[in-house]
Every structure is written in structure tokens, then in C-alpha cells.
Amino acid sequence: MEKTFKITTSEGLHARPTALLVSTVMPFKSEVQLTHKDKTVNMKSIMGVMAQGITPGGLINISANGEDAEQLMEAVTEVIITKGIGEEC
């Protein structure tokens, strides 16, 4: 499963929203990756996501693979939209 989002926060994906996203995906067993500008990182790694340097308006692709991938994607989508981090493309 995968979805694309546009980051809408005025600071981009800085520490607070990144920590929120990482803590959202940690409880799931599925593997989850975040891709930005052709660079893919493990979304369970706060340092990996922060290293992407995602700016406002940046497009990210989140992909999940595993037994609870659907639930993981639902949780990530809800957090991104309800917390004002971004919007689904």
C-alpha cells in the first residue's frame, strides 16, 4: 500500500511533526518507508526522516508492506490530515 501527501506545515517536516509520525507507525509490525525526491528511508527512524529535509510543499510517498499495512496507512493518513501536517494527493 502507498499514498502520496503534500506537506502543508509552514516549517515543513520539522522535529515535532516528524516525531508524531514516527510514534504513529512504531507500534505496527509492517515495514514502512518514506520517499522524498528519490530518497527512501525507514519511517520508523526519526533521524532518517529528519535527514530528508522536507520543506513546505514537499511531496512525500509513504509505503507500507506487511500484515497490518492497511491499519498503518489509515493511522498515518489520519495523523497527517487531522494534525495539519499535510494533505493527501
C-alpha positions as CSV (number, residue, x, y, z in Angstrom):
1,M,0.0,0.0,0.0
2,E,1.2,3.5,-0.7
3,K,-0.1,7.1,-0.6
4,T,1.3,10.5,-1.6
5,F,1.0,13.6,0.6
6,K,1.9,17.2,0.2
7,I,3.4,18.8,3.3
8,T,1.5,21.9,4.3
9,T,3.1,22.9,7.6
10,S,4.8,26.3,7.3
11,E,8.1,24.7,8.7
12,G,7.9,21.5,6.6
13,L,8.6,18.2,8.4
14,H,10.5,19.6,11.4
15,A,11.1,17.7,14.7
16,R,7.5,17.9,16.2
17,P,5.5,16.5,13.2
18,T,8.3,14.0,12.4
19,A,8.2,12.7,16.0
20,L,4.4,12.4,15.8
21,L,4.6,10.4,12.5
22,V,7.3,8.1,13.8
23,S,5.4,7.4,17.0
24,T,2.3,6.7,15.0
25,V,4.0,4.0,12.9
26,M,6.2,2.4,15.6
27,P,3.5,0.1,17.1
28,F,2.8,-1.6,13.7
29,K,4.6,-4.7,12.5
30,S,4.6,-3.7,8.9
31,E,7.7,-2.2,7.2
32,V,7.1,1.4,6.3
33,Q,9.1,3.7,4.1
34,L,9.0,7.4,3.3
35,T,10.3,8.6,0.0
36,H,11.1,12.2,-0.9
37,K,13.0,13.3,-4.0
38,D,14.0,9.7,-4.9
39,K,15.5,9.0,-1.5
40,T,13.8,6.4,0.7
41,V,14.2,6.0,4.4
42,N,12.7,3.8,7.1
43,M,9.8,5.8,8.5
44,K,10.4,4.3,12.0
45,S,13.7,6.2,12.1
46,I,13.2,9.8,13.3
47,M,16.8,10.6,12.2
48,G,16.2,9.1,8.8
49,V,13.0,11.1,8.2
50,M,14.6,14.3,9.6
51,A,17.6,13.9,7.3
52,Q,15.2,14.2,4.3
53,G,14.9,17.9,4.9
54,I,11.3,18.0,3.7
55,T,10.2,21.6,3.1
56,P,6.7,23.1,2.9
57,G,5.0,22.0,-0.3
58,G,7.2,18.9,-0.5
59,L,5.7,15.7,-1.8
60,I,6.3,12.5,0.2
61,N,5.3,9.0,-0.6
62,I,4.6,6.6,2.2
63,S,4.5,2.9,1.5
64,A,3.8,0.0,3.9
65,N,4.1,-3.7,3.5
66,G,3.1,-6.3,6.0
67,E,0.2,-7.8,7.9
68,D,-1.1,-4.6,9.3
69,A,-0.2,-2.3,6.4
70,E,-3.8,-1.1,5.9
71,Q,-4.3,-0.1,9.5
72,L,-0.9,1.6,9.5
73,M,-1.8,3.7,6.4
74,E,-5.1,4.6,7.9
75,A,-3.4,5.8,11.1
76,V,-0.7,7.8,9.2
77,T,-3.3,9.4,6.9
78,E,-5.5,10.4,9.9
79,V,-2.5,12.0,11.7
80,I,-1.2,13.9,8.7
81,I,-4.6,15.3,7.9
82,T,-6.0,16.0,11.4
83,K,-2.8,17.4,12.8
84,G,-2.4,19.8,9.8
85,I,0.9,18.2,8.6
86,G,-0.3,17.8,5.1
87,E,-2.9,16.7,2.6
88,E,-3.4,13.6,0.5
89,C,-2.6,13.9,-3.2
